[in-house]
């Protein structure tokens, strides 16, 4: 009988760990998607006639919804479920903004809501006692692109410039602890994110961002 109980306890422990890891992965994805949504919205503001961004933003919202459901399904913590209710409401606000005018005022609302999503996800990850370094690095790389766009579109440039310098420092520090080839690539791209460059090159920044994210994802 004791053996059966021990086996059951081990099984339950493994099941709970698997559920926790599933929630962590979904939370990290949600955090990245929040930044990606904000970044793509700024590109849409920069070029409202570009056909690809609205479908891409709509798909990002769907992915957010999927990740929220995964976290809810695999988490039994009441505090986390309270945060999820707030995140779901915030996600709906982003979704509604896609049906509104694409303008600077709504872009500011998008950035505020994206920041709120990130803060909520961070509180969930703290509750789960998890922080995946590679996923965090991927998020900060996306953040660089978003801040770069916000600065050049004159959205709270002073505050976003401070945030950009801070994020550059974070990414640089994190890059030092991983693959040397990626660190070299990072230094090749790093100057592109300078908030005071000679030229505004958003599409080149996009290429650099995607290359860095893919390199990190392969680790």
C-alpha positions in Angstrom: 0.0 0.0 0.0 2.8 2.4 0.9 4.4 1.7 -2.5 1.2 2.5 -4.3 0.9 5.8 -2.4 4.5 6.7 -3.2 4.0 6.0 -6.9 0.8 8.1 -6.9 2.6 10.9 -5.2 5.4 10.8 -7.8 2.9 10.7 -10.6 1.0 13.7 -9.2 4.3 15.6 -8.7 5.4 14.9 -12.3 2.0 15.9 -13.6 2.0 19.2 -11.7 5.5 19.9 -12.9 4.5 19.3 -16.5 1.5 21.6 -16.1 3.7 24.3 -14.6 6.2 24.1 -17.4 3.4 24.3 -20.0 2.1 27.4 -18.2 5.6 28.9 -18.2 6.1 28.3 -21.9 2.7 29.9 -22.7 3.4 32.9 -20.4 6.7 33.5 -22.1 5.1 33.3 -25.5 2.4 35.7 -24.4 5.0 38.2 -23.2 6.8 38.0 -26.5 3.5 38.3 -28.5 2.6 41.5 -26.5 5.8 43.1 -27.7 5.4 41.8 -31.2 1.9 43.2 -31.4 3.1 46.7 -30.3 6.0 46.6 -32.8 3.8 45.5 -35.7 1.2 48.2 -34.8 3.9 50.9 -35.0 4.9 49.6 -38.4 1.3 49.8 -39.4 1.2 53.4 -38.2 4.4 54.1 -40.1 2.9 52.6 -43.3 -0.9 52.3 -43.0 -1.3 51.1 -46.6 0.9 48.0 -46.0 -1.5 45.1 -46.4 0.2 42.5 -44.3 0.1 44.1 -40.8 -3.7 43.9 -40.0 -3.9 40.1 -40.7 -0.6 39.7 -38.8 -2.0 41.6 -35.8 -5.2 39.7 -35.8 -3.3 36.4 -35.8 -1.2 37.6 -32.9 -4.4 38.3 -30.9 -5.5 34.7 -31.7 -2.2 33.4 -30.4 -2.5 35.5 -27.3 -6.0 34.0 -26.7 -4.6 30.5 -27.2 -1.8 31.1 -24.6 -4.2 32.6 -22.1 -6.3 29.4 -22.4 -3.3 27.2 -21.9 -2.2 29.0 -18.8 -5.8 28.9 -17.4 -6.1 25.2 -18.1 -2.8 24.2 -16.5 -2.8 26.5 -13.5 -4.8 26.1 -10.3 -3.4 29.2 -8.5 -6.3 31.6 -7.8 -4.0 34.6 -7.9 -2.8 33.7 -11.3 -6.4 33.2 -12.5 -7.2 36.8 -11.3 -4.2 38.1 -13.3 -5.5 36.1 -16.3 -8.8 37.9 -16.1 -7.0 41.2 -16.3 -4.8 40.0 -19.1 -7.8 38.8 -21.1 -9.5 42.2 -20.7 -6.3 44.0 -21.8 -6.0 41.6 -24.8 -9.6 42.5 -25.8 -8.7 46.2 -25.7 -5.8 45.5 -28.2 -8.2 43.6 -30.4 -10.8 46.4 -30.3 -8.1 49.0 -31.3 -7.7 47.1 -34.6 -11.2 48.2 -35.5 -10.4 51.9 -34.7 -8.4 54.5 -36.5 -4.7 53.8 -37.0 -3.3 56.9 -35.4 -0.7 58.1 -32.9 -3.3 58.3 -30.0 -4.3 54.7 -30.5 -0.6 53.7 -30.9 0.0 55.1 -27.4 -2.9 53.0 -26.1 -1.4 49.9 -27.8 1.9 50.6 -26.1 0.3 51.1 -22.7 -1.7 47.9 -23.0 1.3 45.9 -24.3 3.3 47.1 -21.2 0.3 46.0 -19.0 0.4 42.6 -20.5 4.1 42.2 -20.0 3.8 43.3 -16.3 1.0 40.8 -15.8 3.0 38.0 -17.4 6.0 38.8 -15.2 3.8 38.5 -12.1 2.6 35.1 -13.3 6.2 33.9 -13.9 7.2 35.1 -10.5 4.3 33.0 -9.0 5.6 30.0 -11.0 9.2 30.8 -9.8 10.4 30.7 -13.4 12.4 32.9 -15.7 13.6 31.4 -19.0 16.8 33.3 -20.0 16.6 32.6 -23.7 12.9 33.5 -23.9 13.6 36.6 -21.9 16.4 37.6 -24.3 14.1 37.0 -27.3 11.5 39.3 -25.6 14.1 42.1 -25.0 15.2 41.9 -28.7 11.6 42.5 -29.8 11.4 45.3 -27.2 14.4 47.0 -28.9 12.6 47.2 -32.2 9.4 48.5 -30.6 11.2 51.2 -28.7 13.2 52.2 -31.9 9.9 52.6 -33.8 8.2 54.5 -31.0 11.1 57.0 -30.8 11.2 57.7 -34.5 7.4 58.0 -34.7 7.6 60.7 -31.9 5.7 58.7 -29.3 7.1 59.8 -25.9 10.6 59.9 -27.3 12.3 61.0 -24.1 11.0 58.2 -22.0 11.4 55.6 -24.8 14.9 56.7 -25.4 15.8 56.0 -21.7 14.1 52.6 -22.0 16.0 51.8 -25.2 19.4 52.6 -23.7 18.4 50.4 -20.6 17.3 47.6 -22.9 20.4 47.8 -25.0 22.4 47.4 -21.8 20.3 44.3 -20.7 20.7 42.6 -24.1 24.4 43.3 -24.3 24.9 41.8 -20.8 22.8 38.7 -21.6 24.5 38.3 -25.0 27.9 38.0 -23.2 26.8 34.8 -21.5 25.8 32.9 -24.7 27.2 31.7 -28.0 30.2 33.7 -29.2 28.8 33.8 -32.8 25.6 35.3 -31.7 27.4 37.8 -29.6 29.4 38.9 -32.7 26.2 39.1 -34.7 24.7 41.3 -32.0 27.6 43.7 -32.1 27.2 44.0 -35.9 23.5 45.0 -35.4 23.7 46.9 -32.2 24.3 50.3 -33.7 21.2 50.0 -35.8 19.1 50.5 -32.6 20.9 53.8 -31.8 18.0 56.2 -31.0 19.9 59.1 -32.8 21.1 57.5 -36.1 21.7 59.4 -39.3 18.9 57.5 -41.0 15.6 55.9 -40.0 15.8 52.3 -41.4 12.9 50.4 -39.9 12.9 47.5 -42.4 16.6 46.9 -41.9 16.0 46.9 -38.1 13.3 44.3 -38.7 15.7 42.1 -40.5 18.3 42.4 -37.7 15.6 41.8 -35.1 14.4 38.6 -36.8 17.9 37.3 -37.4 18.8 37.8 -33.7 15.6 36.2 -32.5 16.1 33.2 -34.8 19.6 32.8 -33.6 18.5 32.8 -29.9 15.6 30.4 -30.7 18.1 27.9 -32.0 20.1 27.8 -28.7 
